[in-house]
Amino acid sequence: MNEVEVIVQEIEKLFENHPVSKIAKGSNVPDQTVRDLKNGKSDIMKSKFQTVAKLYHYQNSLEKKN
């Protein structure tokens, strides 16, 4: 598995385990962007790097708390 696949997998885990509002607030990504990504309306691979980075870092911060 390459690095990009790992990042996408971590973001998908975030989407599976947390509601849109919590993800948006914690990552500073707009609600609608999170909702579109979570529901498959938008593709993570076509998202802005900044959005992907924020979501990935937020997921990592949640895992470190556990």
Sequence and secondary structure as in RCSB ss.txt:
>XXXX:A:sequence
MNEVEVIVQEIEKLFENHPVSKIAKGSNVPDQTVRDLKNGKSDIMKSKFQTVAKLYHYQNSLEKKN
>XXXX:A:secstr
  HHHHHHHHHHHHHHHS HHHHHHHHT  HHHHHHHHTTSS GGGS HHHHHHHHHHHHHHHHH 
